[in-house]
């Protein structure tokens, strides 16, 4: 089964709940979901790659740090991120190779995310053994 993303109805913010069979799938789906909020990835190309790696003490905090790092690469470095290939992912470490292009065409920009929030944040395994995460973004 691939990851499932359900949008969350939230005032002045955007968010979603993700269900995935593994932690790497969960992190990838969360990052791609966030990218789809800010970019039209169909207007980008996979020309070069970059490494993204973060560590933290829990899966919740790690997810926020991972998404924040992806956001920084896109908005801060103006790297038009096209896709994400997850490497090693544990509850305390996430490594990914991201592909895309330097520079983001203006027609590929959809909206800006100010930050990944801790509001209603959760990352946990459910009763069936799947990973579930909830994340909200401040627009």
N, CA, C and O atoms as a GROMACS GRO file, in nm:
protein
  556
    1UNK      N    1   0.084  -0.118   0.000
    1UNK     CA    2   0.000   0.000   0.000
    1UNK      C    3   0.088   0.124   0.000
    1UNK      O    4   0.188   0.128   0.071
    2UNK      N    5   0.052   0.222  -0.077
    2UNK     CA    6   0.125   0.348  -0.076
    2UNK      C    7   0.066   0.439   0.031
    2UNK      O    8  -0.038   0.407   0.090
    3UNK      N    9   0.129   0.549   0.054
    3UNK     CA   10   0.085   0.641   0.158
    3UNK      C   11  -0.044   0.711   0.116
    3UNK      O   12  -0.067   0.732  -0.003
    4UNK      N   13  -0.126   0.745   0.212
    4UNK     CA   14  -0.251   0.815   0.189
    4UNK      C   15  -0.246   0.949   0.261
    4UNK      O   16  -0.209   0.955   0.378
    5UNK      N   17  -0.284   1.057   0.193
    5UNK     CA   18  -0.285   1.190   0.252
    5UNK      C   19  -0.426   1.243   0.251
    5UNK      O   20  -0.491   1.246   0.147
    6UNK      N   21  -0.476   1.284   0.368
    6UNK     CA   22  -0.608   1.344   0.382
    6UNK      C   23  -0.592   1.489   0.428
    6UNK      O   24  -0.536   1.513   0.534
    7UNK      N   25  -0.642   1.586   0.347
    7UNK     CA   26  -0.631   1.727   0.388
    7UNK      C   27  -0.707   1.752   0.519
    7UNK      O   28  -0.806   1.685   0.548
    8UNK      N   29  -0.659   1.847   0.597
    8UNK     CA   30  -0.723   1.887   0.722
    8UNK      C   31  -0.782   2.025   0.700
    8UNK      O   32  -0.715   2.115   0.649
    9UNK      N   33  -0.907   2.042   0.736
    9UNK     CA   34  -0.972   2.172   0.728
    9UNK      C   35  -0.927   2.256   0.847
    9UNK      O   36  -0.957   2.221   0.962
   10UNK      N   37  -0.857   2.365   0.822
   10UNK     CA   38  -0.801   2.444   0.931
   10UNK      C   39  -0.798   2.591   0.891
   10UNK      O   40  -0.757   2.624   0.780
   11UNK      N   41  -0.842   2.679   0.980
   11UNK     CA   42  -0.848   2.823   0.951
   11UNK      C   43  -0.710   2.881   0.925
   11UNK      O   44  -0.619   2.865   1.007
   12UNK      N   45  -0.694   2.949   0.810
   12UNK     CA   46  -0.573   3.024   0.774
   12UNK      C   47  -0.446   2.940   0.767
   12UNK      O   48  -0.336   2.994   0.751
   13UNK      N   49  -0.458   2.811   0.779
   13UNK     CA   50  -0.344   2.722   0.770
   13UNK      C   51  -0.378   2.609   0.673
   13UNK      O   52  -0.492   2.596   0.628
   14UNK      N   53  -0.280   2.529   0.644
   14UNK     CA   54  -0.301   2.408   0.563
   14UNK      C   55  -0.242   2.292   0.640
   14UNK      O   56  -0.150   2.310   0.719
   15UNK      N   57  -0.296   2.174   0.618
   15UNK     CA   58  -0.242   2.058   0.686
   15UNK      C   59  -0.298   1.931   0.629
   15UNK      O   60  -0.386   1.933   0.542
   16UNK      N   61  -0.247   1.819   0.678
   16UNK     CA   62  -0.298   1.690   0.635
   16UNK      C   63  -0.263   1.583   0.736
   16UNK      O   64  -0.176   1.599   0.821
   17UNK      N   65  -0.336   1.472   0.723
   17UNK     CA   66  -0.306   1.352   0.800
   17UNK      C   67  -0.262   1.247   0.699
   17UNK      O   68  -0.327   1.227   0.596
   18UNK      N   69  -0.153   1.180   0.729
   18UNK     CA   70  -0.093   1.083   0.639
   18UNK      C   71  -0.094   0.947   0.705
   18UNK      O   72  -0.069   0.935   0.825
   19UNK      N   73  -0.125   0.844   0.628
   19UNK     CA   74  -0.114   0.706   0.674
   19UNK      C   75  -0.023   0.634   0.576
   19UNK      O   76  -0.042   0.641   0.455
   20UNK      N   77   0.077   0.563   0.629
   20UNK     CA   78   0.172   0.492   0.542
   20UNK      C   79   0.215   0.363   0.610
   20UNK      O   80   0.206   0.349   0.732
   21UNK      N   81   0.263   0.270   0.528
   21UNK     CA   82   0.306   0.140   0.581
   21UNK      C   83   0.441   0.145   0.651
   21UNK      O   84   0.471   0.058   0.733
   22UNK      N   85   0.522   0.246   0.620
   22UNK     CA   86   0.655   0.255   0.681
   22UNK      C   87   0.689   0.400   0.712
   22UNK      O   88   0.628   0.493   0.658
   23UNK      N   89   0.786   0.418   0.798
   23UNK     CA   90   0.830   0.553   0.834
   23UNK      C   91   0.891   0.627   0.714
   23UNK      O   92   0.861   0.745   0.695
   24UNK      N   93   0.974   0.562   0.630
   24UNK     CA   94   1.023   0.631   0.511
   24UNK      C   95   0.911   0.677   0.418
   24UNK      O   96   0.916   0.787   0.364
   25UNK      N   97   0.809   0.591   0.398
   25UNK     CA   98   0.694   0.630   0.315
   25UNK      C   99   0.621   0.749   0.375
   25UNK      O  100   0.578   0.839   0.303
   26UNK      N  101   0.607   0.749   0.507
   26UNK     CA  102   0.538   0.857   0.576
   26UNK      C  103   0.611   0.990   0.555
   26UNK      O  104   0.549   1.091   0.522
   27UNK      N  105   0.742   0.990   0.575
   27UNK     CA  106   0.821   1.112   0.559
   27UNK      C  107   0.818   1.161   0.415
   27UNK      O  108   0.806   1.281   0.390
   28UNK      N  109   0.828   1.069   0.321
   28UNK     CA  110   0.825   1.107   0.179
   28UNK      C  111   0.689   1.167   0.143
   28UNK      O  112   0.682   1.271   0.077
   29UNK      N  113   0.582   1.102   0.186
   29UNK     CA  114   0.447   1.152   0.155
   29UNK      C  115   0.423   1.289   0.218
   29UNK      O  116   0.363   1.376   0.156
   30UNK      N  117   0.470   1.308   0.341
   30UNK     CA  118   0.454   1.438   0.407
   30UNK      C  119   0.528   1.547   0.331
   30UNK      O  120   0.476   1.656   0.310
   31UNK      N  121   0.650   1.516   0.290
   31UNK     CA  122   0.730   1.616   0.216
   31UNK      C  123   0.667   1.647   0.080
   31UNK      O  124   0.658   1.763   0.042
   32UNK      N  125   0.624   1.544   0.007
   32UNK     CA  126   0.561   1.567  -0.123
   32UNK      C  127   0.429   1.641  -0.107
   32UNK      O  128   0.395   1.726  -0.190
   33UNK      N  129   0.354   1.610  -0.002
   33UNK     CA  130   0.229   1.683   0.024
   33UNK      C  131   0.256   1.830   0.050
   33UNK      O  132   0.183   1.916   0.000
   34UNK      N  133   0.360   1.860   0.128
   34UNK     CA  134   0.396   1.999   0.154
   34UNK      C  135   0.440   2.067   0.025
   34UNK      O  136   0.401   2.180  -0.002
   35UNK      N  137   0.522   1.998  -0.054
   35UNK     CA  138   0.567   2.056  -0.181
   35UNK      C  139   0.450   2.088  -0.271
   35UNK      O  140   0.450   2.190  -0.340
   36UNK      N  141   0.348   2.002  -0.271
   36UNK     CA  142   0.232   2.026  -0.356
   36UNK      C  143   0.150   2.146  -0.310
   36UNK      O  144   0.073   2.202  -0.389
   37UNK      N  145   0.165   2.186  -0.185
   37UNK     CA  146   0.100   2.308  -0.137
   37UNK      C  147   0.171   2.431  -0.195
   37UNK      O  148   0.106   2.528  -0.232
   38UNK      N  149   0.303   2.427  -0.202
   38UNK     CA  150   0.379   2.546  -0.240
   38UNK      C  151   0.422   2.551  -0.386
   38UNK      O  152   0.447   2.660  -0.438
   39UNK      N  153   0.430   2.436  -0.453
   39UNK     CA  154   0.481   2.434  -0.591
   39UNK      C  155   0.392   2.351  -0.684
   39UNK      O  156   0.326   2.256  -0.641
   40UNK      N  157   0.392   2.389  -0.810
   40UNK     CA  158   0.337   2.304  -0.915
   40UNK      C  159   0.454   2.225  -0.970
   40UNK      O  160   0.525   2.272  -1.059
   41UNK      N  161   0.476   2.105  -0.918
   41UNK     CA  162   0.594   2.027  -0.952
   41UNK      C  163   0.595   1.982  -1.099
   41UNK      O  164   0.699   1.941  -1.150
   42UNK      N  165   0.480   1.990  -1.167
   42UNK     CA  166   0.476   1.955  -1.310
   42UNK      C  167   0.556   2.055  -1.393
   42UNK      O  168   0.592   2.026  -1.507
   43UNK      N  169   0.583   2.172  -1.337
   43UNK     CA  170   0.656   2.276  -1.409
   43UNK      C  171   0.805   2.276  -1.374
   43UNK      O  172   0.878   2.368  -1.410
   44UNK      N  173   0.849   2.173  -1.302
   44UNK     CA  174   0.989   2.162  -1.261
   44UNK      C  175   1.052   2.040  -1.327
   44UNK      O  176   0.983   1.951  -1.375
   45UNK      N  177   1.184   2.038  -1.327
   45UNK     CA  178   1.258   1.926  -1.384
   45UNK      C  179   1.357   1.873  -1.281
   45UNK      O  180   1.400   1.944  -1.191
   46UNK      N  181   1.392   1.746  -1.298
   46UNK     CA  182   1.493   1.683  -1.213
   46UNK      C  183   1.627   1.696  -1.283
   46UNK      O  184   1.664   1.612  -1.365
   47UNK      N  185   1.701   1.802  -1.249
   47UNK     CA  186   1.830   1.829  -1.313
   47UNK      C  187   1.949   1.801  -1.223
   47UNK      O  188   2.058   1.768  -1.271
   48UNK      N  189   1.929   1.813  -1.093
   48UNK     CA  190   2.039   1.795  -0.998
   48UNK      C  191   1.983   1.741  -0.867
   48UNK      O  192   1.861   1.741  -0.846
   49UNK      N  193   2.070   1.694  -0.780
   49UNK     CA  194   2.025   1.639  -0.652
   49UNK      C  195   2.096   1.708  -0.536
   49UNK      O  196   2.203   1.766  -0.551
   50UNK      N  197   2.034   1.698  -0.420
   50UNK     CA  198   2.092   1.748  -0.295
   50UNK      C  199   2.060   1.648  -0.186
   50UNK      O  200   1.962   1.573  -0.196
   51UNK      N  201   2.141   1.648  -0.082
   51UNK     CA  202   2.119   1.561   0.032
   51UNK      C  203   2.056   1.642   0.145
   51UNK      O  204   2.099   1.755   0.172
   52UNK      N  205   1.956   1.586   0.209
   52UNK     CA  206   1.892   1.647   0.325
   52UNK      C  207   1.900   1.546   0.438
   52UNK      O  208   1.860   1.430   0.421
   53UNK      N  209   1.952   1.587   0.552
   53UNK     CA  210   1.964   1.497   0.667
   53UNK      C  211   1.934   1.574   0.795
   53UNK      O  212   1.984   1.684   0.816
   54UNK      N  213   1.850   1.514   0.880
   54UNK     CA  214   1.817   1.576   1.009
   54UNK      C  215   1.812   1.468   1.116
   54UNK      O  216   1.786   1.351   1.090
   55UNK      N  217   1.840   1.512   1.239
   55UNK     CA  218   1.832   1.424   1.355
   55UNK      C  219   1.752   1.494   1.463
   55UNK      O  220   1.756   1.616   1.475
   56UNK      N  221   1.677   1.415   1.542
   56UNK     CA  222   1.608   1.469   1.659
   56UNK      C  223   1.574   1.353   1.751
   56UNK      O  224   1.598   1.237   1.717
   57UNK      N  225   1.519   1.385   1.867
   57UNK     CA  226   1.499   1.284   1.971
   57UNK      C  227   1.371   1.203   1.959
   57UNK      O  228   1.356   1.102   2.027
   58UNK      N  229   1.277   1.245   1.874
   58UNK     CA  230   1.152   1.171   1.858
   58UNK      C  231   1.102   1.183   1.714
   58UNK      O  232   1.142   1.274   1.642
   59UNK      N  233   1.015   1.092   1.675
   59UNK     CA  234   0.961   1.092   1.539
   59UNK      C  235   0.883   1.220   1.512
   59UNK      O  236   0.891   1.275   1.402
   60UNK      N  237   0.807   1.270   1.610
   60UNK     CA  238   0.731   1.395   1.594
   60UNK      C  239   0.824   1.511   1.559
   60UNK      O  240   0.806   1.579   1.458
   61UNK      N  241   0.923   1.532   1.644
   61UNK     CA  242   1.015   1.644   1.625
   61UNK      C  243   1.099   1.625   1.499
   61UNK      O  244   1.132   1.722   1.431
   62UNK      N  245   1.132   1.501   1.469
   62UNK     CA  246   1.208   1.472   1.347
   62UNK      C  247   1.129   1.509   1.223
   62UNK      O  248   1.184   1.565   1.128
   63UNK      N  249   0.999   1.478   1.223
   63UNK     CA  250   0.916   1.512   1.107
   63UNK      C  251   0.910   1.663   1.087
   63UNK      O  252   0.922   1.711   0.974
   64UNK      N  253   0.893   1.738   1.194
   64UNK     CA  254   0.891   1.885   1.182
   64UNK      C  255   1.025   1.935   1.130
   64UNK      O  256   1.029   2.021   1.042
   65UNK      N  257   1.135   1.883   1.184
   65UNK     CA  258   1.268   1.926   1.138
   65UNK      C  259   1.291   1.889   0.992
   65UNK      O  260   1.347   1.968   0.916
   66UNK      N  261   1.248   1.770   0.953
   66UNK     CA  262   1.266   1.726   0.814
   66UNK      C  263   1.189   1.816   0.719
   66UNK      O  264   1.243   1.863   0.619
   67UNK      N  265   1.062   1.840   0.749
   67UNK     CA  266   0.981   1.925   0.664
   67UNK      C  267   1.032   2.069   0.664
   67UNK      O  268   1.028   2.136   0.561
   68UNK      N  269   1.080   2.116   0.778
   68UNK     CA  270   1.136   2.251   0.786
   68UNK      C  271   1.261   2.264   0.702
   68UNK      O  272   1.284   2.366   0.638
   69UNK      N  273   1.343   2.159   0.700
   69UNK     CA  274   1.465   2.160   0.618
   69UNK      C  275   1.429   2.159   0.469
   69UNK      O  276   1.490   2.231   0.390
   70UNK      N  277   1.331   2.078   0.431
   70UNK     CA  278   1.284   2.077   0.292
   70UNK      C  279   1.232   2.217   0.255
   70UNK      O  280   1.264   2.268   0.147
   71UNK      N  281   1.154   2.277   0.342
   71UNK     CA  282   1.100   2.411   0.319
   71UNK      C  283   1.212   2.514   0.302
   71UNK      O  284   1.204   2.601   0.216
   72UNK      N  285   1.314   2.503   0.384
   72UNK     CA  286   1.429   2.594   0.375
   72UNK      C  287   1.502   2.579   0.242
   72UNK      O  288   1.543   2.678   0.182
   73UNK      N  289   1.518   2.457   0.198
   73UNK     CA  290   1.586   2.432   0.070
   73UNK      C  291   1.505   2.492  -0.046
   73UNK      O  292   1.561   2.552  -0.138
   74UNK      N  293   1.373   2.476  -0.040
   74UNK     CA  294   1.288   2.528  -0.148
   74UNK      C  295   1.278   2.680  -0.142
   74UNK      O  296   1.310   2.748  -0.239
   75UNK      N  297   1.234   2.731  -0.029
   75UNK     CA  298   1.207   2.875  -0.021
   75UNK      C  299   1.331   2.958   0.005
   75UNK      O  300   1.345   3.068  -0.048
   76UNK      N  301   1.422   2.907   0.086
   76UNK     CA  302   1.542   2.982   0.118
   76UNK      C  303   1.648   2.976   0.009
   76UNK      O  304   1.708   3.077  -0.028
   77UNK      N  305   1.670   2.855  -0.043
   77UNK     CA  306   1.773   2.835  -0.146
   77UNK      C  307   1.717   2.843  -0.287
   77UNK      O  308   1.792   2.836  -0.384
   78UNK      N  309   1.584   2.858  -0.299
   78UNK     CA  310   1.517   2.864  -0.431
   78UNK      C  311   1.548   2.741  -0.515
   78UNK      O  312   1.578   2.751  -0.634
   79UNK      N  313   1.542   2.624  -0.451
   79UNK     CA  314   1.565   2.498  -0.519
   79UNK      C  315   1.429   2.439  -0.555
   79UNK      O  316   1.354   2.400  -0.465
   80UNK      N  317   1.397   2.431  -0.683
   80UNK     CA  318   1.269   2.378  -0.729
   80UNK      C  319   1.266   2.228  -0.713
   80UNK      O  320   1.305   2.154  -0.804
   81UNK      N  321   1.219   2.182  -0.598
   81UNK     CA  322   1.224   2.040  -0.566
   81UNK      C  323   1.118   1.963  -0.643
   81UNK      O  324   0.999   1.994  -0.636
   82UNK      N  325   1.163   1.864  -0.716
   82UNK     CA  326   1.077   1.784  -0.803
   82UNK      C  327   1.036   1.652  -0.736
   82UNK      O  328   0.920   1.612  -0.744
   83UNK      N  329   1.132   1.585  -0.671
   83UNK     CA  330   1.102   1.455  -0.610
   83UNK      C  331   1.196   1.431  -0.492
   83UNK      O  332   1.295   1.501  -0.473
   84UNK      N  333   1.160   1.329  -0.413
   84UNK     CA  334   1.236   1.294  -0.292
   84UNK      C  335   1.255   1.143  -0.287
   84UNK      O  336   1.159   1.067  -0.302
   85UNK      N  337   1.378   1.102  -0.266
   85UNK     CA  338   1.410   0.960  -0.250
   85UNK      C  339   1.461   0.943  -0.107
   85UNK      O  340   1.565   0.998  -0.071
   86UNK      N  341   1.388   0.869  -0.027
   86UNK     CA  342   1.427   0.852   0.113
   86UNK      C  343   1.542   0.752   0.124
   86UNK      O  344   1.543   0.648   0.058
   87UNK      N  345   1.637   0.788   0.208
   87UNK     CA  346   1.746   0.697   0.244
   87UNK      C  347   1.712   0.636   0.378
   87UNK      O  348   1.602   0.584   0.398
   88UNK      N  349   1.807   0.642   0.470
   88UNK     CA  350   1.785   0.588   0.603
   88UNK      C  351   1.685   0.674   0.680
   88UNK      O  352   1.699   0.796   0.686
   89UNK      N  353   1.585   0.610   0.738
   89UNK     CA  354   1.487   0.679   0.822
   89UNK      C  355   1.460   0.593   0.944
   89UNK      O  356   1.420   0.477   0.933
   90UNK      N  357   1.483   0.652   1.062
   90UNK     CA  358   1.448   0.588   1.189
   90UNK      C  359   1.364   0.690   1.266
   90UNK      O  360   1.332   0.796   1.212
   91UNK      N  361   1.330   0.661   1.389
   91UNK     CA  362   1.253   0.757   1.468
   91UNK      C  363   1.338   0.875   1.513
   91UNK      O  364   1.286   0.971   1.571
   92UNK      N  365   1.470   0.870   1.487
   92UNK     CA  366   1.559   0.979   1.530
   92UNK      C  367   1.645   1.034   1.417
   92UNK      O  368   1.722   1.128   1.440
   93UNK      N  369   1.635   0.979   1.296
   93UNK     CA  370   1.720   1.020   1.184
   93UNK      C  371   1.642   1.008   1.053
   93UNK      O  372   1.572   0.910   1.029
   94UNK      N  373   1.656   1.110   0.969
   94UNK     CA  374   1.596   1.105   0.835
   94UNK      C  375   1.696   1.160   0.735
   94UNK      O  376   1.744   1.272   0.748
   95UNK      N  377   1.726   1.078   0.634
   95UNK     CA  378   1.817   1.118   0.528
   95UNK      C  379   1.743   1.099   0.396
   95UNK      O  380   1.679   0.996   0.373
   96UNK      N  381   1.751   1.199   0.310
   96UNK     CA  382   1.685   1.191   0.179
   96UNK      C  383   1.770   1.258   0.073
   96UNK      O  384   1.846   1.351   0.101
   97UNK      N  385   1.757   1.207  -0.049
   97UNK     CA  386   1.817   1.273  -0.164
   97UNK      C  387   1.701   1.339  -0.239
   97UNK      O  388   1.606   1.272  -0.279
   98UNK      N  389   1.712   1.469  -0.257
   98UNK     CA  390   1.606   1.543  -0.325
   98UNK      C  391   1.654   1.582  -0.464
   98UNK      O  392   1.770   1.619  -0.483
   99UNK      N  393   1.564   1.574  -0.560
   99UNK     CA  394   1.600   1.611  -0.696
   99UNK      C  395   1.516   1.731  -0.738
   99UNK      O  396   1.404   1.750  -0.693
  100UNK      N  397   1.574   1.810  -0.827
  100UNK     CA  398   1.503   1.927  -0.876
  100UNK      C  399   1.594   2.015  -0.957
  100UNK      O  400   1.688   1.968  -1.021
  101UNK      N  401   1.565   2.142  -0.954
  101UNK     CA  402   1.642   2.237  -1.032
  101UNK      C  403   1.674   2.360  -0.950
  101UNK      O  404   1.599   2.400  -0.861
  102UNK      N  405   1.788   2.421  -0.982
  102UNK     CA  406   1.824   2.547  -0.919
  102UNK      C  407   1.735   2.655  -0.979
  102UNK      O  408   1.724   2.667  -1.101
  103UNK      N  409   1.672   2.732  -0.894
  103UNK     CA  410   1.580   2.835  -0.941
  103UNK      C  411   1.441   2.778  -0.960
  103UNK      O  412   1.423   2.664  -1.004
  104UNK      N  413   1.343   2.859  -0.926
  104UNK     CA  414   1.204   2.817  -0.937
  104UNK      C  415   1.133   2.913  -1.032
  104UNK      O  416   1.127   3.033  -1.004
  105UNK      N  417   1.078   2.863  -1.143
  105UNK     CA  418   1.004   2.951  -1.232
  105UNK      C  419   0.884   3.013  -1.159
  105UNK      O  420   0.819   2.946  -1.079
  106UNK      N  421   0.854   3.137  -1.186
  106UNK     CA  422   0.745   3.206  -1.117
  106UNK      C  423   0.612   3.134  -1.134
  106UNK      O  424   0.530   3.132  -1.042
  107UNK      N  425   0.588   3.076  -1.251
  107UNK     CA  426   0.460   3.008  -1.273
  107UNK      C  427   0.450   2.874  -1.201
  107UNK      O  428   0.345   2.810  -1.204
  108UNK      N  429   0.557   2.831  -1.135
  108UNK     CA  430   0.554   2.706  -1.057
  108UNK      C  431   0.521   2.732  -0.910
  108UNK      O  432   0.493   2.638  -0.836
  109UNK      N  433   0.523   2.858  -0.868
  109UNK     CA  434   0.496   2.894  -0.728
  109UNK      C  435   0.345   2.903  -0.706
  109UNK      O  436   0.276   2.977  -0.776
  110UNK      N  437   0.295   2.827  -0.607
  110UNK     CA  438   0.152   2.830  -0.575
  110UNK      C  439   0.122   2.915  -0.452
  110UNK      O  440   0.034   3.001  -0.456
  111UNK      N  441   0.193   2.892  -0.344
  111UNK     CA  442   0.172   2.968  -0.220
  111UNK      C  443   0.298   2.957  -0.135
  111UNK      O  444   0.388   2.878  -0.166
  112UNK      N  445   0.305   3.035  -0.030
  112UNK     CA  446   0.421   3.031   0.060
  112UNK      C  447   0.380   2.972   0.193
  112UNK      O  448   0.275   3.007   0.248
  113UNK      N  449   0.461   2.885   0.246
  113UNK     CA  450   0.442   2.834   0.382
  113UNK      C  451   0.541   2.910   0.470
  113UNK      O  452   0.661   2.913   0.442
  114UNK      N  453   0.489   2.970   0.577
  114UNK     CA  454   0.576   3.043   0.670
  114UNK      C  455   0.657   2.946   0.755
  114UNK      O  456   0.777   2.964   0.776
  115UNK      N  457   0.588   2.842   0.804
  115UNK     CA  458   0.659   2.745   0.887
  115UNK      C  459   0.578   2.617   0.905
  115UNK      O  460   0.456   2.616   0.887
  116UNK      N  461   0.648   2.512   0.941
  116UNK     CA  462   0.585   2.387   0.982
  116UNK      C  463   0.557   2.404   1.131
  116UNK      O  464   0.646   2.441   1.207
  117UNK      N  465   0.433   2.378   1.174
  117UNK     CA  466   0.397   2.406   1.314
  117UNK      C  467   0.399   2.278   1.400
  117UNK      O  468   0.405   2.166   1.349
  118UNK      N  469   0.393   2.300   1.529
  118UNK     CA  470   0.381   2.191   1.626
  118UNK      C  471   0.235   2.171   1.665
  118UNK      O  472   0.203   2.079   1.741
  119UNK      N  473   0.147   2.256   1.615
  119UNK     CA  474   0.004   2.253   1.648
  119UNK      C  475  -0.057   2.120   1.601
  119UNK      O  476  -0.050   2.087   1.482
  120UNK      N  477  -0.116   2.045   1.692
  120UNK     CA  478  -0.182   1.916   1.666
  120UNK      C  479  -0.088   1.813   1.603
  120UNK      O  480  -0.135   1.718   1.540
  121UNK      N  481   0.041   1.831   1.619
  121UNK     CA  482   0.140   1.741   1.561
  121UNK      C  483   0.130   1.602   1.624
  121UNK      O  484   0.118   1.588   1.746
  122UNK      N  485   0.136   1.500   1.539
  122UNK     CA  486   0.146   1.363   1.590
  122UNK      C  487   0.216   1.278   1.486
  122UNK      O  488   0.200   1.299   1.366
  123UNK      N  489   0.291   1.183   1.532
  123UNK     CA  490   0.354   1.081   1.449
  123UNK      C  491   0.357   0.955   1.534
  123UNK      O  492   0.426   0.949   1.636
  124UNK      N  493   0.281   0.854   1.492
  124UNK     CA  494   0.270   0.733   1.573
  124UNK      C  495   0.230   0.614   1.488
  124UNK      O  496   0.184   0.629   1.374
  125UNK      N  497   0.248   0.496   1.544
  125UNK     CA  498   0.199   0.373   1.481
  125UNK      C  499   0.057   0.348   1.530
  125UNK      O  500   0.028   0.363   1.649
  126UNK      N  501  -0.032   0.310   1.437
  126UNK     CA  502  -0.168   0.279   1.479
  126UNK      C  503  -0.181   0.131   1.515
  126UNK      O  504  -0.082   0.058   1.515
  127UNK      N  505  -0.302   0.086   1.545
  127UNK     CA  506  -0.325  -0.051   1.589
  127UNK      C  507  -0.293  -0.155   1.482
  127UNK      O  508  -0.264  -0.270   1.514
  128UNK      N  509  -0.298  -0.114   1.356
  128UNK     CA  510  -0.269  -0.209   1.246
  128UNK      C  511  -0.122  -0.208   1.207
  128UNK      O  512  -0.082  -0.279   1.115
  129UNK      N  513  -0.040  -0.129   1.277
  129UNK     CA  514   0.103  -0.124   1.250
  129UNK      C  515   0.144  -0.022   1.146
  129UNK      O  516   0.262  -0.012   1.112
  130UNK      N  517   0.048   0.055   1.096
  130UNK     CA  518   0.081   0.160   1.001
  130UNK      C  519   0.123   0.286   1.076
  130UNK      O  520   0.085   0.307   1.191
  131UNK      N  521   0.202   0.368   1.009
  131UNK     CA  522   0.242   0.497   1.064
  131UNK      C  523   0.139   0.602   1.026
  131UNK      O  524   0.091   0.606   0.913
  132UNK      N  525   0.106   0.687   1.123
  132UNK     CA  526   0.010   0.796   1.101
  132UNK      C  527   0.075   0.925   1.149
  132UNK      O  528   0.135   0.929   1.256
  133UNK      N  529   0.062   1.030   1.070
  133UNK     CA  530   0.114   1.161   1.110
  133UNK      C  531   0.010   1.267   1.078
  133UNK      O  532  -0.067   1.255   0.983
  134UNK      N  533   0.012   1.370   1.158
  134UNK     CA  534  -0.073   1.488   1.136
  134UNK      C  535   0.019   1.607   1.144
  134UNK      O  536   0.097   1.620   1.239
  135UNK      N  537   0.012   1.694   1.044
  135UNK     CA  538   0.100   1.811   1.041
  135UNK      C  539   0.021   1.930   0.985
  135UNK      O  540  -0.059   1.917   0.892
  136UNK      N  541   0.046   2.046   1.044
  136UNK     CA  542  -0.021   2.171   1.003
  136UNK      C  543   0.086   2.272   0.968
  136UNK      O  544   0.189   2.282   1.036
  137UNK      N  545   0.062   2.348   0.862
  137UNK     CA  546   0.154   2.450   0.814
  137UNK      C  547   0.093   2.589   0.831
  137UNK      O  548  -0.025   2.609   0.804
  138UNK      N  549   0.173   2.682   0.876
  138UNK     CA  550   0.132   2.822   0.887
  138UNK      C  551   0.155   2.889   0.752
  138UNK      O  552   0.269   2.898   0.705
  139UNK      N  553   0.046   2.934   0.690
  139UNK     CA  554   0.057   2.999   0.559
  139UNK      C  555   0.075   3.149   0.570
  139UNK      O  556   0.086   3.218   0.469
   0.00000   0.00000   0.00000
